[in-house]
Amino acid sequence: MSVKKERPPKVRWEERTQTPLLVLAVAFGIAYAVPIVAPGAEPWVHRLCSWVEWGVWAAFAVDYAVRLGLAPSRWAFVRSHPLDLLAVLLPMVQPLRLLRVVSTLLLVGRRARMAPQITLTTYVAGAVVGLMMFGSLAVLHVERDAPNGNIKTLGDAVWWSFTTMTTVGYGDHAPTTGLGRVLAVGLMLSGIALLGVVTANIAAWFISRFERDDALERRQTELLEALAREVRELRAEVARLSGPVPAQGGPGDVPEGVGAPGGGPGGVPEGVRDGGPESGREATSEAASGAPSAPRA
């Protein structure tokens, strides 16, 4: 009877809070986007979005505190989760409060990547879409009221985010404020990192494909060599079995020097063997009469 190993409390907490954190991240994204996309909305809409942001931040802070308390080594946990700590400590800094959403999405993404149904391609695609969307909202919020800014609409912000993440940089839209340039640096680094992940994934796929082909070739070569060895062994066995065999006499053969009934070797009468047909007849007559015949002159 197998005993199921109990998982650590921190792992159980993270598994239980994975879906709620994802829902809260989406809620925070909506609450962050509405005031930026619709600045002329009703005041109660802006207040509701602010409450949602505060509520999500409080949930993130509680989740971080619980995971910190359940961690075996608290200092190691703090060092390995810098974005989570930054999201908790900087809730009111604009637009760095966006790090709360980014850190939560990264946390949920790291957990989701462990599931077999989530592929690296899906994870990278989701990260690209999320960074582009929130980067566009953040730079629009910062650059819209800048005196010399040229990013005034959501379309301009999305185009700028796309060209920045791909490191193309056409220059038709560029941030002019300090926070906008910080966002640009972050998007550039994120785009380079994601491009490196995609390139490494493609290279790993090709390498694994080549390794599979090489392994198949090696197996085929080993099978051919084994077959050739078996053929050589069979040929050697056939040659050994079909070698020269000593000749054996027939049923009527008598070994030389052994007399047979009726006379000399082989059962042939002495006279027949020495003197031809006439001698053979004489020897036969002599044998029938029982007396020796006279010698011939």
DRENLO-96154 format. One record per residue (C-alpha): residue in one letter; x, y, z. Coordinates in pm, whole numbers, plus 50000, padded with zeros to 5 digits. Layout:
AXYZ
...
END
This chain:
M500005000050000
S501605032349884
V501625062650112
K500935095349933
K503525121750012
E501995153250159
R502865185149977
P504315214950163
P501825241250286
K503315267850060
V502735246449752
R499155239349855
W498515276449911
E499925286049571
E497805259749397
R494655271849570
T495295308549497
Q496375304449134
T492935310148979
P491865338049220
L495105356649155
L494555354348782
V491035368048818
L492305396449037
A495025404248784
V492425407548510
A490285429448737
F493245451648812
G494045454748442
I490505466048367
A490475490348658
Y493805504348542
A492755507748177
V489335523948215
P490495557748353
I493235559548088
V491135549947790
A488085569647905
P489385599648099
G486045617348068
A484035589848238
E481805596448538
P483555603648867
W482055572749031
V483665551348761
H487085565248850
R486415559849220
L485315524049158
C488445517048957
S490575531749236
W488855509649495
V489405479149277
E493085487549245
W493425491549622
G491535459149684
V493715440049440
W496835454749593
A495645443949939
A495025408549809
F498525407849659
A500005419749987
V498155392850184
D499225365949938
Y502845377149962
A502725377450342
V501185342650359
R503725327950117
L506535344850306
G505305329750631
L504955294850479
A508355295450308
P511065273250466
S513625301050428
R512165336050433
W515325353450314
A515645329550020
F511985336049933
V512515373849936
R515565370649712
S513805347649465
H510635369149433
P511825405149381
L508935415549157
D506365404549413
L508095424749683
L508345454949454
A504635452349370
V503755452649740
L506075481249834
L505215504549545
P501405504649526
M500925541649461
V503775550049224
Q502525557848874
P502935539148644
L505055514648845
R501895501949015
L501545482048696
L504245459548836
R501565444649062
V499825430448757
V503035420648579
S504445403048885
T501195384348947
L500955373648583
L504565361848594
L503865342848915
V500775325948770
G502635319948445
R505495302448624
R503015279848798
A501085273648476
R504225264148287
M504595234348520
A501315220048392
P501695196148097
Q498925212547895
I500645246747896
T503375250347637
L506205275247630
T504795290847312
T501495298647486
Y503315313447782
V505505335747565
A502545346947354
G500595356447666
A503565375447807
V503995394847482
V500325404647465
G500225414547832
L503375435547817
M502265453147500
M498805460947637
F499895473647976
G502945491147834
S500695509747592
L498355520247873
A501215531248095
V502985552147831
L499695567847723
H498955577348082
V502365593448119
E502765609747777
R499255621847706
D499595654347902
A503305659747828
P503905693647658
N506145679647386
G504725644547378
N503525628747054
I501755598347201
K498225611747243
T495935582647151
L495695545847235
G496595537046875
D499805557146898
A500655539947227
V500065504947086
W502155512446778
W504955526146996
S504845495247223
F505015471946924
T507975489446763
T509735492247099
M509325455847200
T510565444046861
T513495468746893
V512625483846553
G512235519346679
Y510925538946380
G511105571246581
D507755584946470
H506515580946828
A508825583747127
P508405592147495
T509645625847616
T509195622547993
G511465604548235
L508905578348332
G508065572747968
R511685565647887
V511935541948182
L508955523348038
A510665522847701
V513795507147850
G511685481048027
L509845472047708
M513095469847512
L514645446347764
S511455425747779
G511345423147401
I514965411847383
A514385386347660
L511265372247494
L513035371147157
G515855351647323
V513335327247473
V511675321947135
T515035317346962
A516215292847228
N512945273647200
I513285270646823
A516955260546851
A516085234547116
W513375220546887
F515815216946598
I518465201346823
S516005176046964
R514855167746611
F518425162146496
E519145141046804
R516095119346731
D517225114746371
D520765106046484
A519425081246738
L517285065046469
E520265062746237
R522405047446510
R519725021546585
Q519445012746217
T523225009946188
E523384987346493
L520644965246350
L522484962546017
E525744953846192
A523994927346403
L522394912846088
A525774912145912
R527324893946211
E524534868146206
V525014862645832
R528754857545880
E528134832846162
L525614813845951
R528064811945662
A530794798845890
E528404772346031
V527334761345683
A530974758945571
R531824737945876
L528924714145821
S529524709745444
G533294702445471
P535074669745338
V533554637545488
P535584604345509
A534514578445242
Q532604547945378
G532374513145208
G529194497645068
P527384467345211
G529224442344978
D532694455345045
V535064434145250
P538284447345389
E541414437045211
G543144405845349
V539974390345494
G538954358045318
A535404352245203
P533634319245144
G534764302844824
G538384312644805
G540394344344779
P539634378944860
G536174390744780
G534784354844761
V536254348844416
P537744313444355
E541504312644339
G541614298643990
V539184323543853
R541134351844004
D544454339243860
G543724320743536
G540764334643360
P537664315943246
E539284282343168
S540924280243503
G537644289243651
R535854260043483
E538574235443586
A538424247343941
T534714242943936
S534934207043794
E537604198244046
A535494210644324
A532504190244196
S534414156544156
G536254159644481
A539644149744325
P542404171844210
S542934174243835
A546204164043673
P548684190543605
R548754203743255
A551814199243038
END
